[in-house]
Amino acid sequence: MAHDHDHEHNPEHGQGHGHHHGSTDIDWAEMGPKLESQAELFASLYERAMAWLAQEVTEPGLIVDAGSGPGVVSCLFAETFPGARIVAVDGSEPLLERARARAERLGVADRFGTIVGELPDVLDQLDYPADLLWASRSLHHLGDQRAALTAFAARLAPGGTLALMEGGLPPRYLPRDFGIGRPGLQARIDAVEAEWFTRMRAELPGHVAEAEDWRGLLAAAGLKHTRTHTFLLDLPAPASERARGYVVASLSHVRERLGGGLDSEDLATLDRLLDPDDEASLYRRADVFVLEAHTVHTAVRAAAG
């Protein structure tokens, strides 16, 4: 969850669509509605990020969402920049089908396109260089992040901006002591997540170990770093049904994927939280919230001449 979670933003996918990293057997058609709902939960964070980007990126002609998932963020770009053409790029055709349907519903389909394929090579299919390339938690799914950033930079128009969402803080959904089990459950989950994330990266094809100095990596790709800002998603208790569902999905994923790294007491606590019949479960608690922080770095390709 923390760094690896792509919330519909790719949480399974890259953007926070629900990135469940490293999974090759995911049924994206089945996951689509969940990823879309998760991304919608984060809409306020993305809207603030876009307003921040709009201070720097004026009247872009082409915006590329690299790792778009079901297109929630892609469509927000279409609304934020009404003069721009948007291209959503993702490895999952079922998710891009959802993106196209969403663009149709929102009335922006006439300037909305999709390209299916794996990053970064699929960007070679772009007809024009991008004035803004947005990569939201998709880069860390690529083995050679330095090479991928160089490829991203190569697809920018002179003066174009790369906006990279990587880093931030691990999420919090419950108080440190929420009355069952040993206090500090999420801090212990963070440690297990960090170990898992390291393994996930090491197992990627073409993996190259790289310190996560995003500003330095952007410079190595030939770009000039301009700004960094962290955006907060602060949905206080009591959680809405959508927020509660997101927390249930996130901790269910922890239970399934990372359970081996937690002790028996923490596993028992997770099982109680995830049991709809338990009075102390996430389904019934009044103290469930969502607090997440996502960091965006921008960098510009030098103008021609």
C-alpha positions, 0 to 999 in steps of 0.5 A: 500500500504505501509506495506500491499502491497505485490508487486508481490512480493506478492502484492495481495498475500504475496509477493508483489504480490499484497497483497490485504489483508484479501480478501477471494473472490479474483479470483487469476486466474484473478489476476495472470497476474497483480500480475506477472507484478507488481512483474516484476516491482520490479525485480531490487529490488529483484535482489539486495536483492538476491545478498546481500543474496548470500554474506551470503548464499552460495550454498544452496541446497533447497530454499523455497519461503513462500508466492510465488504468481505467482513465479517471485521471486521464479524464480529469486532465481533459476537464482541467485542460479543455484545449488539450488532446489526451492519450491514455497509455496502459498495458491493459486493453480492458482498462482502456476500454473503461477509459474510452467509455468514461471519456464518452460519458463526460463528453470529451471523447473527440479529443481522447485517445488510447494506446495499449502496450508496455511502457516505455517502448509503447510511447514510440506509437505517439504521433506527436511529442507531449507537452505534458507527460504524467506518470503516476506510480507507473515508473516503479513497475519498470525494471530500469527506471533511469532508462524509462525516464530517459525514454519519457523525456525523449517523448516530450516536446521542447519546453514540455513537462514530465510530471512524476508521481512517486514517493510520499508517505505510507497511508493511515486508516486507523488510530495507532491504538484502535482497541484490538490487538497490539497498537501500531499495526499499520507501522508494522505493515509498513515494514513488511510492505517495504521489504515486499516492495524491494523484492517486487522491484528486484524481480522485475525484468531488466531490474537495475538497482537505483536510489530513489533520488527522483530529482537526480534521476530527472536530471540524468534524463536531461530534464531540468527539475522545476518543482516538487509538491506533496498532495494530501488526501484527508478523508476523516472519520467516519469514512464514507462507504467508498472510503471504507470499501477502499480501506477494506480492499487495501487491508484485504490485499495486505492480508493475502499478499503480506500475511507471511510477514506478520505475527499471529497476533497481527494476523488475528487482528487483521482477520477481525478487522476484515470480518463483516460479522465482527463488531470491531470490523472495518465495516462497523467501526466509526474511527476508519479514515483515509490519510495519504500523501503523494509527491509529484515532481516536475521537470522540463525539457529544454526549449529548442534553440 
